[in-house]
Amino acid sequence: MGAQGWVYNPVNNVAANYLSFQDAADTPVSSPLAVDTTTIKQLVVPDRAVKVTISGTVDVRIGTDSSLSSYFVVPANTPVVLPVATVDSLYVLGDSASGDCHFVFHML
């Protein structure tokens, strides 16, 4: 913990005031999010989010294109931190199996 209760990451010098386990959709999506291999799910990035940590019980495809025509695969049980300060939405899909996608937004 840094000054004023901030969570500090010395690797990229980004501090966060708090964490959010929900997205910013009109009907908020909470972590964990159930994913499968057929339905692309949307996570609306909160306005004050600077990064997101994502992990899954299965390999999860992550992208910023709603069709996931371009994506990154987060290996199962491997937390990955992604910058989201200029991203409106993330889209997730199970890569080859159904499971849970865990996420937490790092907020300013």
Steps between C-alpha positions, in 0.01 A plus 500: 500500500623842411417836649132581557405130471585482130594172336838565336665300222873581483536325162313768303467778760120502497313552824135415550267644763278194512400180324168421333372148441216627277493656157319825410208353302145621567450161662845444653685178430680364806806283530514208446334502158389165358643452149449239231629448146196638316381819673724807496454695824556875535668674793443877499814665635424748782599862429765515773658160424868502404562125485324170535630172639343201326531129564284200422438145608535425126691672218314823420506710183517876569462777243365849435308404184144378565544217245834395657650483151823602673570377854752393761469168685543520876618154611295331772594591857745768381417856610575758230498878552385710204487880463143624440513877557401569136284189444118514502425126514671164522353187346559153640437145382610159619777388263427126494288429809242651735601640837535822699679823412616693807566872462578804710525859377768721657333839550631854550 
